[in-house]
Amino acid sequence: MVQRIRVWAVFLLVLLVFGPNAMGKELATRTVMDQASRRVVIPGEVNKIVTTFKPATLCVLSLGLAPRLIGVDTSSKRDKLSKAVFPGIKKVTSVGSKSMGINFETIVSLEPDLVILYSQRDGLQMADRLADLHIPAIVILPETFKTIQLSLELIARAVGGKSKINEVGAQMDGIIRLVRDRLRDLPPQERKFGYFASSMGVFSTTTGNMIQHEIFTIAGIENVSGNLRGYFQNISPEQLSHWNPDIMVLSRHMKRAEASRLANRGLAQVRAISTGQVFRCPSSLSPWDFPSPLSVLATLWLAKKVYPAQFSDIDLSAKVNEFHLALFGQTMDQMGGDLDEIIQ
C-alpha cells in the first residue's frame, strides 16, 4: 500500500512539474519513411493537416480524418465528394494547386502538424524546405493500387492513433478480388484492347506506370499504350488508328471541345468509335481516374461494361453505394452523385 502511494506521488509530481503531456511524450514522437525514401520525424499529435493535391485529400477523407484538415489544394475545395463528406472544407484555407503552384508561405502560416505532398514538380523540394522549418511533410506516390494502400498506411502511421485504414484496405481488396475472380477463366483471345485519353486531350494517353494502366489490366483489358513510360504522353491520330482499340475511356476532366475531336472523319474507322464504345470515366462526384481508393471502382465499372456476361448478377450501383458508405459514411446516392459515363 505504501509503495503504491509512492508511485502515485511520483506520477502526480511529474504532471505538476512538466505538464500533462510529460508522461509518454517520447512515445508520441515517431519516425516514418515516406514514399520518396525520406525519414520524417512526427513530434507529438497531428491535429492540423494540409493536403496539396486531390489524391492526398481523398486519402485523408477516406481515413475519417476530415476534421483535421486546415489547408487543401484548390481542386479539392471544388470537389463534390469532398464537399459532401466534409461541408466545412469550404472554409478550409486553399494552398494553391500542383499544376499552377502551391503557396509555400500560406502553408507555413497555417502552422500545420503534417503536410502531405506529391513527388512531381516541386513537391520534393517543398518537403525539404518545410523540414528545415521543423514542419513535418511526407511525400506520397499513389500510382498503383498497392502504392495507394501504402500511401494510406503512411498517412495513418504519421497521424497516429485510430483511423479507418483496415476498413479502407478491405474494401479496396474486396473489389479487386471480385473482378479478378470473375475474369479468371476469360480466354486470352476474348480479351479486349483499350485506350485511355487524359484530361489534356484525345491524343494524350496513359503509360504503363500509371493507375489507368492498372485499372485496364485488372479489368481484363490490354492497354494499347502500356509500353509507354513516364506520365501522360502525346500521340498522333495515326497512332490511335493503328492501335485500333475496342474501347476508349476519356478522363472525367476532359473538356467538351477536346472530346468533340472524336467526330473527326479520320477516326471514324477506329473500332471503339465506330461501335460506340467510348465512355468517360465516372463519377459525377470525384473522378475514378484520379489515384485514390475510389479508383478500384473503375475496374469493376469497366470490367462489367466490357464483359457483361461475367458480371450479369452484379448490381454496380449497389456495390458503389456500399463502397462509399464504408469509406465516407454516405452512399453515392445520398451525396447526390451518379455514374454519368455518357459522352455527349
C-alpha positions, -999 to 999 in steps of 0.1 A, spaced: 0 0 0 28 24 9 47 15 -23 15 22 -44 11 56 -27 48 65 -35 43 56 -72 12 78 -75 30 106 -57 59 105 -83 33 104 -111 15 135 -98 48 153 -92 58 147 -128 25 161 -140 27 192 -118 63 200 -129 62 191 -166 26 192 -175 0 166 -186 20 157 -218 52 147 -200 42 111 -194 46 93 -227 59 123 -247 88 102 -260 63 76 -272 43 102 -291 73 111 -313 76 87 -342 97 84 -374 82 74 -407 97 66 -441 77 83 -468 74 71 -504 103 93 -515 125 74 -491 127 104 -468 128 99 -430 103 122 -414 100 128 -376 65 134 -364 67 152 -330 35 147 -310 -1 147 -320 -13 155 -356 -44 177 -354 -37 201 -383 -32 186 -417 -25 202 -451 -30 184 -484 -16 197 -516 -33 176 -543 -66 158 -547 -54 122 -542 -40 132 -508 -72 148 -498 -93 118 -509 -70 95 -489 -74 117 -458 -112 118 -462 -114 80 -466 -94 75 -434 -120 96 -415 -96 125 -408 -116 153 -425 -120 174 -393 -82 178 -391 -78 195 -425 -68 231 -422 -54 235 -457 -62 218 -491 -55 222 -527 -78 243 -549 -92 213 -568 -102 196 -535 -122 226 -524 -143 223 -556 -146 185 -555 -183 175 -550 -174 144 -529 -151 164 -507 -179 190 -500 -204 162 -494 -182 143 -469 -168 174 -453 -190 205 -457 -165 225 -437 -140 222 -465 -154 254 -480 -139 273 -450 -106 255 -452 -77 276 -465 -67 270 -501 -30 264 -506 -29 265 -544 -26 236 -569 1 212 -582 -4 225 -617 -5 262 -610 18 262 -580 15 256 -542 18 287 -520 46 278 -496 41 309 -474 4 300 -469 13 265 -458 38 279 -433 14 304 -419 -11 277 -411 14 261 -387 4 225 -397 13 194 -378 16 175 -411 18 184 -448 11 158 -475 29 164 -508 33 149 -542 66 136 -558 64 155 -591 73 191 -599 84 210 -568 69 185 -543 102 170 -530 119 204 -528 90 219 -508 90 189 -484 127 196 -476 121 233 -472 93 226 -447 116 201 -429 141 230 -425 113 249 -406 106 218 -385 72 213 -402 67 175 -409 60 168 -445 55 134 -462 56 127 -499 32 101 -513 32 84 -547 -2 68 -553 2 55 -588 -9 18 -584 -34 2 -561 -5 -11 -540 10 23 -536 -24 38 -529 -27 14 -500 9 22 -489 0 59 -490 -30 53 -468 -8 33 -443 18 60 -443 -7 87 -435 -22 66 -408 12 60 -392 21 97 -395 -11 108 -379 -10 81 -352 -40 68 -332 -71 53 -347 -81 56 -384 -101 35 -408 -70 21 -426 -81 -16 -422 -116 -9 -434 -105 10 -464 -80 -17 -473 -106 -44 -470 -130 -25 -493 -103 -20 -520 -92 -56 -518 -127 -69 -520 -135 -50 -553 -102 -61 -569 -107 -97 -558 -142 -98 -572 -131 -85 -606 -101 -109 -608 -122 -139 -598 -149 -132 -624 -123 -128 -652 -100 -157 -641 -113 -181 -668 -116 -155 -696 -98 -169 -727 -69 -147 -739 -85 -144 -774 -116 -128 -759 -97 -100 -741 -103 -65 -754 -79 -37 -762 -84 -3 -746 -72 32 -748 -73 59 -721 -73 96 -730 -62 121 -704 -78 154 -694 -54 171 -718 -70 157 -749 -79 127 -770 -43 123 -782 -28 124 -747 -26 89 -732 -16 70 -701 16 49 -698 24 16 -681 35 34 -650 1 50 -641 -31 40 -623 -52 40 -655 -30 12 -669 -36 -9 -638 -74 -2 -640 -73 -16 -675 -52 -46 -666 -73 -57 -637 -104 -52 -657 -91 -77 -682 -82 -51 -709 -50 -48 -728 -38 -12 -726 -26 -3 -761 -3 24 -747 10 2 -718 45 0 -733 50 38 -729 68 50 -698 66 81 -676 35 102 -673 9 112 -699 23 110 -734 11 127 -766 5 105 -796 -7 112 -832 -41 104 -847 -23 79 -869 -10 60 -839 -45 58 -824 -59 45 -857 -30 19 -858 -38 8 -822 -75 5 -831 -88 -1 -796 -121 -19 -788 -129 6 -761 -119 41 -752 -122 58 -718 -118 96 -716 -107 113 -684 -135 127 -664 -120 162 -666 -115 163 -704 -132 194 -718 -161 190 -743 -141 208 -770 -114 181 -768 -139 153 -767 -156 167 -799 -124 157 -818 -137 121 -817 -160 132 -845 -131 137 -869 -137 117 -900 -102 104 -899 -110 85 -868 -143 70 -880 -128 36 -886 -113 33 -851 -133 3 -837 -142 19 -803 -156 50 -821 -174 31 -849 -191 8 -824 -200 35 -798 -177 21 -772 -163 54 -760 -171 65 -724 -159 90 -699 -147 77 -665 -173 80 -637 -183 95 -614 -201 129 -611 -187 133 -575 -150 126 -577 -134 111 -608 -122 75 -605 -93 81 -629 -75 101 -602 -53 79 -579 -73 73 -547 -92 44 -530 -121 52 -554 -100 41 -584 -108 4 -577 -144 11 -586 -133 20 -621 -121 -16 -625 -155 -30 -617 -173 -5 -638 -151 -11 -668 -150 -49 -665 -188 -51 -663 -191 -28 -693 -167 -48 -715 -175 -83 -702 -212 -81 -692 -218 -119 -691 -192 -124 -663 -209 -97 -642 -246 -101 -651 -256 -107 -615 -236 -77 -601 -256 -46 -592 -229 -19 -599 -249 9 -582 -253 -12 -551 -216 -20 -550 -207 16 -555 -231 28 -528 -217 2 -504 -181 13 -510 -189 50 -505 -208 42 -473 -179 22 -459 -154 49 -466 -173 81 -462 -204 73 -441 -227 82 -470 -237 64 -502 -231 79 -536 -269 83 -539 -271 102 -506 -243 125 -518 -263 133 -550 -238 115 -573 -242 92 -603 -221 73 -627 -226 98 -656 -204 80 -682 -220 91 -715 -201 112 -739 -224 140 -752 
